[in-house]
Amino acid sequence: MIETADLSPSDAVLDRDAVRAHTTRIVAEMQVIDMHTHLFPPQFEELASWGIDDLLTYHYLVAEAIRSGNLRPDEFQAMPKTSQADLVWQILFVRNTPLSEATRGVITVLSALGLDPVRPDLREARDFFRAAAPAEHLGRVLDHARVDLVVMTNDPFNAAEARVWNENAPVDPRFRAALRIDTLLNDWATARRALEDNGHAVGNIVDDQAVAHARRFVDTWIRRMDPLYVAVSLPDDFSWPAEDARTRLIRDVVLPACRDHRLPFAMMIGVRRRVNPALHDAGDALGRADVSVVHRLCREHPDNRFLVTMLSRENQHELCVAARKFSNLMPFGCWWFLNNPSIVSEITRERLELLGTTFIPQHSDARVLEQLLYKWAHSRRDVADALADQYTRLIDSGRPVTTREIARDVHRLFVGNFQQWTTLGDSAGSIPPNANAIPNGASTR
């Protein structure tokens, strides 16, 4: 890490106006690690979502369209994808102004790709994506979004995905795996059948034999995927410890495996599944969780590293305070329903005030490739504003801020913290090229 003492006298000291301009530019230009997505490279075939029809039938927009258009969910779900996309476009973008974050995101995507966002139909967009070569389009999107590395969500219980991994085909180096074990921890009946299909003798109860076989299963997939972390999405009523299969599997399988393989355990806590099953994937909601479960896990397992994000806005302050108490806890991102500008701004400011730069401010959670174009563009603005306000307060308190310090801090937030927390290694101290350049028109003092 680069400390203040390492800064040379030539580093520019910024005034209040210059610090905001410089922070905005550095955040906008930073090449980031997107540490949690649901994206796949083209070799994963049907699992890789991209294009206008996938964008418009994303579950955020489906829920909005059904609500705004007073549609019957079963009738909408029975339509072909192209018809669904046409209807969503008409309801949310033609008949109504796209004011929500999800609809504004589509406008940002279309504008970034040079497409007309006020067209009455999707012909232009479909022609564009039909002509796009998947590999070239992937590179164009990653370059435009300034994303260096995409971390996938990889489910060994998904037969289509497992087939790709079992074929041992090389994975695009811009993509890295995260081993997702929701089925193992949240649905033992389904996990048991999958384990048996893979030659593991397990029964209905998570006993010593089941633990041993589950551990071998997890070890096998860690070796096969080479993931950067192991992850699970947990309900809002998740408790620890409890007299249940999940507790035993976390305690006796997941945490030891993470320690042995030097991997963090990522917990995404607070989802309430299928509150409206008629909406399918759009029917999930959230609930306030108990942050004391995070306290207990961090306290009882000091040799494990935990990446934690929580879905309820009401949990964010408690999570920040928990991170102050446990150095093996890394809060990350503004997940799912929290990924809205007002809430991203609030959470980022709260974290900066309580944790300094010792958190990961954002991930895209993108399920469709082009979502990278809006999720990162929008979040960067909110993070930059929050960070610039903190620098301004620091200047007002009498402590100067230099260009090199800003570059160091931004790199740590968007790259270095995740590198340090995973097997990618620590390069958080490196400063990107031209980090010390002063934006046009900015003054120094």
Secondary structure, DSSP 4 states (H G I P E B T S, - for coil): ---GGG--TTSPEE-HHHHHHHHHHHHHH--EEE-S-----GGGGGG---SHHHHHTSHHHHHHHHHHHT--HHHHHTS-HHHHHHHHHIIIIISS---SHHHHHHHHHHHHTT--TT-SSSHHHHHHHHH--HHHHHHHHHHHHTEEEEE--B-TT-HHHHHHHHTTPPPPTTEE--EE-HHHHH-HHHHHHHHHHTT----SS--HHHHHHHHHHHHHHHHHH--S-EEEEEETT--SS-SSHHHHHIIIIIHHHHHHHT--EEEEEEEETTSSGGGGGGG-EE----THHHHHHHHH-TTS-EEEEES-GGGHHHHHHHHHH-TTEEEB---GGG-SHHHHHHHHHHHHHHHTT-SB------SSTTHHHHHHHHHHHHHHHHHHHHHHHHHHTT--EEHHHHHHHHHIIIIIHHHHHSTT---TT---TTTTPPPTT--B-
